[in-house]
């Protein structure tokens, strides 16, 4: 076998250092044939695949066989009757994909997340998205998988190109087999214009979407202003100041601002200082109303991986966004201070679902110290990506903590409360790759087509070889949406 074996005694940890595990075998195949040999040699064992471990959920955990796909990293751009399509090895990092697309065809991805460290398979497996377009999963046209043939039991490669199988494979959380490569629809490189502006109301922010469809915005804690990165595609040359603007974001925001936030979160830990910083000082760190044009990968991504952090990301559809933002603001105030009061309608609803006493116990235990990023995601043609379904659009709210790994208890308690309450009150969904404290019943209520996904997974992997305990419990347990909704509080 051409694959290499890493020391299985070593502990594997994700980027956030909140998931740790020791697989019995850690294998790094170099070819697709190596993957088939691994499946043959480890028949009967649980098998899980990792990319770059940039996930905060239990998705990467492997207690038996772990496959690292880093060497499956080819990128080939082709043209078909519908335009450009790229064949990409599962382990290729998004940043290399972007480089190769530009080099080979002056092309780029139609959608991308805030960071480019992920592998392409990891990105689509968890529904990674940007702002103003569909998730990356939506644009997948083909998935090549290695799994066991249900009839012969032998390792085999299956190619998924259409139908229900493709809708499942576009975002499968690793439950259908070992992804070897994908094909994704691409587009010609393009320019994005950006300028930053602040607003006092959510309504004012949303009113700008027609003119700036790629915009994303931040809810600034404790001042409760809205800071918007207005973005739109333009057919204009790169600005002369684009390099200076990128330097400002890298040095001023990605480095210096985050250094200060880390210092507040990890050293000072003063609620009053956090409040003062965001109310008085933070607005002066932003470069307002400076219109700059640059290439889309440069404009739409950040170096958000420079400092270790943890996050939960909660999706609500457009009709519930304003209500969900008001609720989140009140919860942050209650967790920050035991003197804060939740409005009566929320108290009644939390009491009805058994969470009011939990809120009282946690009051004054957590001060949030980072802007809340909100991105609009168009509905995906998938079964279980967070923005799948018939909604006009989903809005992803990223709640991030820079506390040290051993000092996150208060953040995780807040994240769990947010997840449990918003899932019931707003039909919210959680990002598969972020902190995920919910179980099978909540997942079943979130996804109307979960049964279809389970059916496809049963056809590809009837013994659930490729689903770790977390994925099997949350996604494949057989819990039905109808049963959950029938038992839900009215």
N, C-alpha and C positions, 0 to 999 in steps of 0.2 A: 504494500500500500504506500502511495506517495504522500499520504497525509502525515502530518506530524502530531505527536502526542505531547501535551503539556502536563506538568506535574499536577495530578489530580488531588494531591494532598493540600495544595495551596487553596486558600479561600478566594472565592470570586465575589466581587462587590460591584454594585452598580455605581453610576456617576454620583448619585446623591448619598451614597454610603448608608442607605436605609434598608437595603436588601443584601444579605450575605448568605452564601451557600457553598458547599463543598461537593462537587459532582464526583462520582466514582470514576468517571472517564472524561477527559477534556481533549477533544479531537479537533484538528484544524485541517480539513481536507483542502487539496489544491485543485481538484477537478471534480466534475460530476460523477465520474467513475469511482472516485474515492468515497463520495457520499454513499453510493450504492453498496460499496464494500463495507462501510461502517454499519449500514442498516443490516446487512447480512450477518456481520460478526456479532452484533448486539441485539439480535432478534429476541423479543420477549421482554426487553427493558424499556423504560420510559426514556424518551429522547426529546431534547429541547434544543432550539437554535438561538444563538445570540448574534447581534450585530455589534454595536459599539457600547451597549449597556447604558444608553442615555434614556433610561426609563425609571420611573419611581414606583411603578406598580410591581406586583409579584410576577408579571409576565415573563421575565428572563429566568426565573428560578429553575434549576435542574438539579435533582438529587441523584440521578443516575448518569445518563450519558448527555454530555453537553457538546454541541457542534458549534464551532466558531467559523463563520462563513467569510472571513476577511479576504481569502485568496480568490473567491469567486467574484471578480471585480471588473470584468470586461465592459466596455461601452462601444456599441456600434450603432451608428445612425443610418437609417434607411428612408426611402421615400416610397409611399404607396399611393393608391388612388385618392386617399383622403388627406395626404400631406406627409409631414415628417413623423417618424416613429423611431424610438431608440430601444434597442435590446440591451439590457443592463444586468450584469451579474448581481446576485442578491446581496453580496457583501461589499459592494462599491459604495463608498461614502458619497453623500449628496454633493459635497463640495467638489469632489472629483468628477461626478456626473456633469455638473455645471461647466467645469473647465473643458471637458471633452466635447460636450455639445457645442460649445462656442468654437472650439478648435476645428472640429470636423465639419460643422455645417452652419456656423453663425446662428446657432439655435439655443433655446433654453427650455426649462420646464414651464408648463403652464401655471403651476402653483408651487409654492415652497413655504416651509416653515420659517420660524425666526432664526433657527440655527441650521448649520449644514454639516454637523458632525455625524448625524445618523447615517446608517446604511439605507439603501433604497428599500430593502425588504422590511427593515424595522420601521421605516417611515410609513409604508403603506399598511403594514400589519396593524398599526395603531391609529390609522386615520389622521396622520399629520397634515396640517393645513396652514395656510397663510390667512390673509384678510381680503375679502371681496370676491373670492372665487371658490370653487369647489375644493375639497381636500385632494391631495395627491392621488388617493385611491381611486377617485372617480375617473381618472384619465388612463387607467390601466387597461390594455387591450388583450394581454396574454400573460399567463403565469405558468411557469414550468415548475413542477413539484416532484420530489422523490418521496415515495411512500411504499407501503406494502400492498401488492395486488390483493384485493379482497377474495379472489377465487383461488389463486395459487399460493398466496402467502409470501411470494418472492418480492424482493425490492424491485421497483420499476419507476420509470419516469412517466408522468402524466402531464399532458399539455392542456390547459384550460383556456378556451377562447370565447365562449359565449354562454348564454343561458343563465340559469340559476347558479351553476357552478362558478361562473366568472363573477357574478355579483357577490358570492361568498368569498372567493379567493382574493378579491380586491381589498378586503379588510377582514382577515381571518384570525388575528391574534395568535398565529402560529399553530392553529388547531387542525390544519388539513394536511400537514406534511412538511418536509424540508423544502423551502422555496429555493430554487436554483437560479432562476433569472426571471425577469419580467420584461414586458414591452409596454412602453408608456408613450402616449401621444405627446408630441413636442410642438413647438412653435418657433417662428423666427425671433431672434433677439429683439428686444424693444427697450425703450427708455421710459423712466418713471419720473414725474415731477412731484416734488414734495415741498410742503411748507407746514409749519407748526402754528397752531392757534389755540387759545383757551376759551372755554365757554362755561357759563354758570348752570346750564340745564342740559339734560339728556336730549330733550326735544330739539334743541338747537343743533346738537351734534348730528343726530339722525337726519335732520333736514339737509345736511350737506352731502349725503351719500350719492344722490343723483349726479352731482358734479364731480365728486371724488370717490368713485366706487371702490378703490383699493385702500381707503383710509382705515386706520386703526386708532383707538383712543385709549387713554389711561384715566382711571378714576383716582384722583390724588387723595390719599387718606388724610383725614383731619382738616383739610381745607375744603374737600368735597367739590373741587373744581374738576372740569373735564379738559384734559390736554389732548389735542387731536393732531395726529400726523395725517394731514390731508394729502392723499396720493391719487394720481391718475396717470394712465398711459398717455404719452404724447409722441408726436412725430417731429421731434426737434433734436438738435445736437446736444451733446453733453455740455453742461455748464462749465465755464472756466473755473468756477469756484468749487466744483465737485470734489476735488481732492482735499481742499481745505475743510469742506463739510464732513467728509468721511473721517478726517483727522479729528475734528471736533467730536464726532460720535464715538470714535474709538478711544481717544484719550480723555475727553471730558465726561462722557457718559458711561461707556462700557468699562472704563478703568477707574477714573477718579471718583465719580459719583458712587459707583458700586463699592469702592474701598471705604468710603464714608458710611454707606449703609451697613456694610459688614461690621465696621467698627461700632456703630450704634447697636447693632443686633447682638454682637458677640462680646463686646467689652463693657459698654456703658449701660445698656439695658435700662434706660430711663424713659418711661412713658412721656413725661413732660418734654424731654428733649426731642423725642420723635415727633410729638405734636408741633413743637416750635419749629423744627426743621421744615416740615412739610407746609406749614402755614406761612412762614416768613422767609425762609432761605431758599427752598427748592425752586420757586418760580424764577429766581434770578439765575439759575443754572441753565435755563433753556434758551435756545436761539429762536426767537419768534419771527414769523412772517418773512423768513428768508427763503425765497423760491429757488430750488436747486434741481437740476435734471441730471440723472446718472443712469447707468445700466441697471436693469431690474434686479439682478442678484445682489449688487452692492446696496441698493436702496431698500430692499425688502427684508434683509437679514441683519442680525446683530451678532456680536461676539458674546452671547449670553452664557456661554459655557466657561468663561474665564474664572468665575468664582463659584464654589460649590453651593448649591441651593437645593430646595425641594419645592414641589408645587402640586397643587390640585387644580384641575381645570373643569369648570362646570358650564354646560351648554343649556341654554334656554332658547325657545323660539321667539321670533320677533314680538308676537302678541303678548308675551309675558315678561319681556325684557325690563320695561320701566318698573313694574311691580317688583321684580326680582332684585333690581339694583337698590330700590328703597329698602327692601327687606335686608339685604346684605349690609347696607350702611348701618341700619339699626342693630344688627347682630354684632358688627364690629364694635360699636359703641358699648353694647352690653358686656361683651367679653373684655373690653378695655377697662371698664369701671363698674363697680358694684352699685354706683349711684345712678347709672343710666336706666331708663325705663323703656320697655318695649311698648309700642302702641297697642291699645286694647284688641283690635281685630287680630293682630299677630299672636297675642297671648292666648286668645281663645282657640285659634287654630293649632298652635303648638300644644296646648293642653289636650286637645282632642286626639292628637297623634302621640301623646305620651312623652313630649320633649320639653315641656315647660319647666319641670323640676330639674332636668339636666341643665338647662340654661341658667337657672338660679344658682346651681352648684358651681358652674364654670364662670360666673360673672366676676370680672376683675382679674382674670388669669392670663390674658393674652393681649398684647398691644401689637397691632399690625404695623409693619415698618417698610412696606414696599408698594409702589403704585400698582393698581389692578389693571392689567391689560385686557382690553375687550376687542375681539375681532369678529367680523361678520363672515360666516361661511355659508355658501350656497348649498342647496340640497344635493346629496350624492346619490348616484345610481349604484347603491350597495345594499347589503342586508343589515349590517350592524356597525357601520362607521357612525360616529356621533351625530353627523349631520345627514344621515339617511332619512328618507321619508318624504312626505308631501308638504312640509313647512315651506313658507316663502323664503325664510332664511333662519339660520341658527346663529346665536351670538355666544362665543366662547369667552368666559371670564377666568383669567389666570390669576390665582392667588398664590403668591410666592413667599417663601421664608428663607432668609440667609443665616438663620441660627445654626450653631454647630450641630453636627449629627447627634451628639448626646444631650442636647438641650432643646429638642423639638417637641417635647411632650405637649406643651400648651398649644403649639401650632397644630399638631395632629389632632388634638381634641377639638379645636375649632374646625378643622377641615372635615372631621367626621360629622360634627353637628351640621355644618353647611350641607354636606352631601345628603345626610338622612332627611333633613327638613326640606331642602329644595327639591329633592326627588319626588316627595309627596305633594308639596304645595304647588310646584310649578312644572311638574313632569320633566325635571332636569335630567340630563345625562352627564356621565363622567368620562373624561378622556381615558382611553385604555392604557395609555403610557404614563399617566400621572398617578398620584396617590389615589387609591381606589378602595375605600373602606366598606363598600356595599357588597351584598351577597346576591344569590340567585333570584330571590323574589323581586328585589329592586330592579335587577337587570331585565327580568321578564316583563315587568311593567313598562320599562323604557322602550323596548324594541318590538313593534308589532310583527316583524318578520323573523323573530328569533327561532321559531319552529322550523322555518325554511332553512335557516343556517344550520340548525342541529341536524336536519335531514341530510344536507350535503356533507357535513362532517362525518356522519355515520356511514355514508357511502365511501368516503375516502379513507377513513380511519376508524373502523368499527370498534376497535379495542381501545381507543383513546390513548394510543401510544405517544402521540405528539403533544398532548395537552397535559400540562403539569396540574397539580392539585388545585391551584387557584383557578386556572382557566376551565378545568373540568367542572368545578363547583359553580362558578359564576355563569358559564356559558352553556354547558352541556348537561346540566343536571336533570333536564326534562320538565322543570317548572314551566307552567303555561301562563301566558298573559291573562287569559280569561279567568283562571283560578285566582290569580293575584288580585285582579280588579274586583272580583266578586267579594273578596274578603277585606278590601280596603275600607277605612273609615269614611263615612259619608259627610 
